[in-house]
Amino acid sequence: MARDTRVAPAVLEAGVRESRKIRDEIGQPATPSGPPTGGVMRDVVPTTQHAADGLKKWMTERALRDLLQSQGDDLSKLSRRMEAIAKALESSAAAYKRNEDANSALFREAEGRF
């Protein structure tokens, strides 16, 4: 027989906070498809752009710009994924609370009948 898995809403809500904390540390995309701003990108972007600007016409300039674009794309995806996880955990916590409240109300109603 399968066992039910139950998670306390407070645990799910803690997961929401941690997911959003990670998202914020990464930096949130300025636009839905753009690279993150803030977070780790706040330091990486200007430093990398400055290095690339100093290497005009070198292959290293192109490599740095490509790396920056690739890193921005990956971090954008991760940032969006962390927000999606936070929303899913938030919905799950709310559903647990609604179910527990409904079950409690039904139990109290049944108690009154006996």
C-alpha positions as CSV (number, residue, x, y, z in Angstrom):
1,M,0.0,0.0,0.0
2,A,1.4,3.4,-1.0
3,R,2.1,5.9,1.8
4,D,0.9,9.4,1.6
5,T,3.5,12.1,1.6
6,R,2.6,15.1,3.7
7,V,4.6,18.2,4.0
8,A,3.9,21.0,6.5
9,P,2.9,24.2,4.8
10,A,5.6,26.0,6.8
11,V,8.2,23.8,5.3
12,L,6.9,24.6,1.8
13,E,6.9,28.3,2.6
14,A,10.5,28.0,3.8
15,G,11.3,26.5,0.4
16,V,9.6,29.5,-1.3
17,R,11.7,31.9,0.6
18,E,14.9,30.0,-0.2
19,S,14.1,29.7,-3.9
20,R,13.5,33.4,-4.1
21,K,16.6,34.2,-2.2
22,I,18.6,32.1,-4.7
23,R,16.8,33.8,-7.6
24,D,17.6,37.2,-6.1
25,E,21.3,36.3,-5.7
26,I,21.5,35.3,-9.3
27,G,19.7,38.4,-10.4
28,Q,16.4,38.8,-12.1
29,P,16.1,39.2,-15.9
30,A,15.4,42.8,-16.8
31,T,13.1,41.5,-19.5
32,P,11.5,38.1,-19.9
33,S,14.2,36.9,-22.3
34,G,17.0,39.2,-21.3
35,P,20.1,38.5,-19.1
36,P,19.8,38.9,-15.4
37,T,20.7,42.2,-13.8
38,G,21.9,42.6,-10.2
39,G,23.0,39.7,-8.2
40,V,26.1,38.0,-9.4
41,M,25.8,39.7,-12.8
42,R,26.2,43.1,-11.2
43,D,29.9,42.4,-10.8
44,V,30.5,40.1,-13.8
45,V,29.0,42.2,-16.6
46,P,31.0,45.5,-16.2
47,T,34.3,43.7,-15.5
48,T,33.9,41.4,-18.5
49,Q,32.8,44.2,-20.8
50,H,35.8,46.3,-19.7
51,A,38.2,43.4,-20.4
52,A,36.6,42.9,-23.8
53,D,36.8,46.6,-24.6
54,G,40.5,46.5,-23.9
55,L,41.0,43.6,-26.4
56,K,39.4,45.2,-29.5
57,K,39.9,43.0,-32.6
58,W,41.5,40.2,-30.6
59,M,39.8,36.8,-30.7
60,T,39.8,37.0,-26.9
61,E,37.4,39.9,-27.1
62,R,34.9,37.8,-29.0
63,A,35.4,34.9,-26.6
64,L,34.7,37.2,-23.6
65,R,31.5,38.6,-25.2
66,D,30.3,35.1,-26.2
67,L,31.0,33.9,-22.7
68,L,29.1,36.8,-21.1
69,Q,26.1,36.2,-23.4
70,S,26.1,32.5,-22.7
71,Q,26.5,33.0,-19.0
72,G,23.7,35.6,-19.0
73,D,21.4,33.2,-20.9
74,D,22.1,30.3,-18.5
75,L,21.6,32.5,-15.4
76,S,18.3,33.9,-16.9
77,K,17.0,30.4,-17.3
78,L,18.1,29.5,-13.8
79,S,16.5,32.6,-12.3
80,R,13.2,31.9,-14.1
81,R,13.3,28.3,-13.0
82,M,13.8,29.3,-9.3
83,E,10.8,31.6,-9.5
84,A,8.7,28.8,-11.1
85,I,9.8,26.5,-8.2
86,A,8.9,29.2,-5.7
87,K,5.4,29.6,-7.2
88,A,4.8,25.8,-7.3
89,L,5.8,25.5,-3.6
90,E,3.6,28.5,-2.8
91,S,0.6,26.9,-4.5
92,S,1.2,23.6,-2.7
93,A,1.4,25.3,0.7
94,A,-1.9,27.1,0.0
95,A,-3.6,23.9,-1.1
96,Y,-2.5,22.1,2.0
97,K,-3.9,24.9,4.1
98,R,-7.2,24.9,2.3
99,N,-7.5,21.2,2.6
100,E,-6.6,21.2,6.3
101,D,-9.2,24.0,7.0
102,A,-11.9,22.1,5.1
103,N,-11.1,18.9,6.9
104,S,-11.2,20.6,10.3
105,A,-14.6,22.2,9.5
106,L,-16.0,18.9,8.3
107,F,-14.7,17.1,11.5
108,R,-16.2,19.8,13.7
109,E,-19.5,19.5,11.9
110,A,-19.4,15.7,12.3
111,E,-18.6,16.0,16.0
112,G,-21.7,18.1,16.5
113,R,-23.9,15.4,15.2
114,F,-22.9,12.8,17.8
